[in-house]
């Protein structure tokens, strides 16, 4: 769904133009794209990578 064909109920203008605060909020919500990977998962991956590097350093040294 896109905001190109939506009409604002408050100002009767196209939402894509963002004429009023309601239009701008609706447009921003339609185009908001969050990260596809949850931040907790990224952090867990970094911690795991750190421990693997630590183990490899101990084994090699």
N, C-alpha and C positions, 0 to 999 in steps of 0.2 A: 504494500500500500504506500502511496506517495501523497504528498500534500499539494501536488500540482492542481488537482481538481477539487480540493476542499474549499468550501466557502465558510468564513467565520460567522458565527451566529451573533457576535457582538457588533462588528463593524460592517458586515456584509461584503467584505473584500476577500480576495483570494488569500488563503493562509500562507502561500508561498511568498507573498510580498511582505508579510509581517507588519501590517499597518498599525496594529494595536498590540498591547502587551499579551493579550490572549492568543493572538495569531503567532507571536514570537515564541511563546511557551509551547504551543502545539507543534510548531515547526521544529523547534529544538528537540522535543521529545521524539518526533518522527525520525529525525536524523541522528539521534544519539546511538553510537555504536560503542559498547563497552568492550573491555578486553575479552577475548574468547577463552582464555585460560584464567581460572580463579587465582588471585594473588597468593592465597595460601598454598596452592599447588606449586607455584613458581618458587616460593620460599622453601617448601619441603624439598624440591629438586635441588636447589642450591645447597641446602644443608647436607643432603645425601652426597652431592658432588664433592663438597668440602671434606667429608669423612672418607670418601674413597681416595681422594688425593692424599690425605693424612696417612691412611693405611699404606698406600703405595710408597710414600716417602719413608715410612718406618721399615718396610720390607727391603727397599733398595739401599737404605743407608746402613 
